[in-house]
């Protein structure tokens, strides 16, 4: 059993309205010194496979469903 963390984030230059709104709200609440806020999706998946097979499966999941390659990047970490 391999635990896999998959982080999906927007590519540089792609608008992040949720992050921008959160940043504005934090400013309004008086939090200072925040340069930027970015949203990231995290998927925690357990796969019954060897580590290399689990990583390959996770990459395929990202390509086929979890990430939009036009506007997003992904990172896979095995735990």
N, C-alpha and C positions, 0 to 999 in steps of 0.2 A: 504494500500500500504506500503510495507516494502522495504527499500533499503538495499541491501546486498553487501558487499565488500568481494570478494574471492581472497586471495593472494596465489599464487602457487609458490613454490621455490624448487630448487634442494635439495635433501637430502645431509647431510654431507658426504663428500668423493666422490661425483659425480663431474666429471670435468665440469667446466663452461667456455667454450672457449670464449663466448662473454664477460663475466666479466673479464677474464684474459686479453683479447685484449684491453678492455677499460682501465684497470689498466695500461698496458704498454703504451698506448697512453697518458694517463694523466701524467705519468712519463716523457715521451718525451716532453710534453708541459710545463714542469717545475713545475707541482703541486707536493708539497712535503708533506710527512707525511701520505700518504694514505696507510693503511695496506692491504686492500683488497677491491674488488668490486664484488658484487654478483648480478645476474639478478633475477628479480622477475616479474611475470605476475600478473596484477591486473584486475579483472573483476568487474565492477559495474553493478549490475543487480537489476531491480525493479520488485518485485513480488507482485501480488494482492492476499495477503493471510495474515493470522494472523502470528505474529512473529515466533512461534514454527513451524508452517507449512512451512513458508518460509525457516527457517533454515534446516528443513528436506529435502526440495526440493533442496536447494543449496548443501547439502551433497550428494544427489543422482546425481546431475549434475557433481560434482567432480568425483565421483566414476565411472560414465558412460562415461564421455567425457572430462572434463576439465583438470584432473590430471592423470598422469601415476604413479600408486602406487609403481612401481618398483624403480623409480628414483626421484619422487617428493612427497612433502608434501603440504597440504593446510590448510589455516586458514580462517574461516568464521566470519565476523563481521557484526552484524545487526546495521543499522543506524537509 
